[in-house]
């Protein structure tokens, strides 16, 4: 059984499709790199040591309890 070659027009169409995909990927990658250069990621604030966090955390929780209920007024 002889090997049947692909038709030239079909082969050219497939080549153009793959070339289009390749060019789109390269342009997309270059665009992403350009955008990332002008919009860098935000650097997170460094976390304070535990000894420096403790006073602030205690102060936050000091007033966070339930408020006392008021008693009803006498009739």
C-alpha positions in Angstrom: 0.0 0.0 0.0 1.4 3.3 -1.0 1.6 6.3 1.3 -0.8 9.1 0.3 0.7 12.6 0.4 -1.3 15.5 1.8 -2.8 17.9 -0.7 -0.7 21.0 -1.1 -3.6 23.4 -0.4 -4.5 21.6 2.8 -0.9 21.5 3.9 -0.5 25.3 3.2 -3.7 26.0 5.2 -2.4 24.0 8.2 1.0 25.7 8.0 -0.7 29.2 8.0 -2.9 28.2 11.0 0.2 27.1 13.0 2.1 30.2 12.0 -0.8 32.3 13.1 -0.9 30.5 16.5 2.8 30.9 16.9 2.8 34.7 16.1 -0.2 35.2 18.4 1.6 33.4 21.3 4.8 35.5 20.7 2.9 38.8 20.5 0.9 37.9 23.6 4.0 37.0 25.6 5.8 40.2 24.6 2.7 42.2 25.4 2.5 40.6 28.9 6.2 41.2 29.6 5.8 44.9 28.5 2.7 45.3 30.7 4.3 43.6 33.7 7.3 46.0 33.3 5.1 49.0 33.7 2.8 47.4 36.3 5.0 45.6 38.8 3.6 43.5 41.6 3.1 45.2 44.9 5.7 44.3 47.4 4.0 43.1 50.6 4.9 44.9 53.9 7.4 43.0 55.9 5.8 41.2 58.9 6.8 42.6 62.3 8.4 40.4 64.9 6.1 38.8 67.5 7.4 41.2 70.2 6.4 44.2 68.2 3.0 42.8 67.2 1.9 41.8 70.7 1.1 45.3 72.1 -0.9 46.2 69.0 -2.8 42.9 69.1 -3.6 43.3 72.8 -4.8 46.8 72.3 -7.1 45.7 69.5 -8.7 43.0 71.6 -9.0 45.0 74.8 -12.1 46.8 73.6 -13.5 44.0 71.4 -15.7 42.3 74.1 -19.4 42.4 74.5 -20.9 45.6 75.8 -22.8 45.3 79.0 -26.6 45.4 78.7 -28.4 48.3 80.2 -30.9 47.5 82.9 -34.6 48.2 82.2 -36.0 51.3 83.6 -38.4 50.8 86.5 -42.1 51.3 85.8 
